[in-house]
Amino acid sequence: MDLNNIWEQFLDRMKQDPTINHVERKMMAGIPFIYVTVSPQFSIDHTTDSVKKHAVKAMKGKRLTLNLTFVRSEETLHVYRMRFLVPQEKMFCCGNLCFDCIRFKD
């Protein structure tokens, strides 16, 4: 699964949101952060809900989970640590006759 496509869908949705002035993704030490700038009348709760809403739409139909953590805020700029997590279980048969093969699950 290519997470870059998910990130692109998410960022495109965020950029189309009228309540969001600017959104940017930055990688620091291998961890993705998003910087969201909003209008002054919108609260941090509204911004967080908006980020979650667009992330869920980008993940629709995929077996992903969202890890979103608020980091800091400066006036109208809000920073989040955000990751799309792939499940840790096998999703296909590799042919090595593993004891926990996906073929044996109900």
C-alpha angles and dihedrals in degrees: 000000000000110000092190089075090052091049091049092051091047095049092046090053091048092051091053093052109106093212092059118077098185138355128189134177118215128181116217119178089343094304119115118231126184123211112205123189117194138175115277094249093064119087129221090253092055091049092049091050090049092051091049092047094053093044091053091051091050091050095048112132094013130099096241135126129209125234108192122171126176110231109175146326135219114186103295097354117093123186124204134180103225132181135171106217124208117214116263094224127094113263100187140032112262094191096241094114093243118187091233095047117160088234091069096055121098 
